[in-house]
Amino acid sequence: MYDLNKNNLELEIISNESGGFIAANRNIFNNINLSYNSKFILNQAIKGTPMIKIGDNGPKIMLVAGVHGNELAPQISALNLIEELSNLDLNGSVNGTVYIIPFASPRSTMDNSRYFDGIDLNRSSHLPHTITNMILKKAKKLEVSAIGDFHSSAPNSNPGKEGVFCTKVPCSKSYFIADYISKKVGSEKILYPSAGIPFKGALEDEANLIQIPAVTCEVLSAIGYSNEKICKRSYLQMKAFLEYFGIINDSSE
Ligand SMILES: [Zn+2]
């Protein structure tokens, strides 16, 4: 763990194979708010997958973005969330321990690619040594209460709309988290009966299968593109996920 020397953030690199220069992808870099923290994280992402820990009490949860490197909005939103939470933390008002992985695969983000070495990381988290498998193992070791995996979906792809994927079996909490986010933000709830069918190897599914409640949140965006409005939708989904666990207060009023 490296201290960010500010606001009690801690950063750990959880895969050393995935490093990349985020700044080389201008489509994302031009939309990143450069701050002390975000610059530090971008520098660390050159080494591998960075995981930032904020807070040190209450429920533990994990948020992941960039499992698909060319889905840009959630990755920008994750950095914005780190910035906001780190400021809140100064006042001691974050009641929880939040692990945020803003760039699951920095190299894929640098390349503006869905894949890492030809592998779809959201279909391979059940396979040993993939980056998403390492994320899953880390979540298990940390005993997080839930994983939120944040993506974007292009028009005419699946789901091709803003939504929250969830399942009821074997982990019904996945459904309840999705229901909360859906009602709060207005994203459509997309329920599949059982984890692992039909999305074998999805981070959400494999987490649910080992009893870590998980959801996949999608915002609507062209691939390899983002703007402030799309980032805001992803950001609201992330905040609703935190609210479900009482880590931050309802911010609607
Ligand atoms: Zn995706």
Boltz pocket constraint, residues with backbone or C-beta under 6 A from the ligand:
constraints:
  - pocket:
      binder: B
      contacts: [[A, 67], [A, 68], [A, 71], [A, 122], [A, 151], [A, 152]]
      max_distance: 6.0
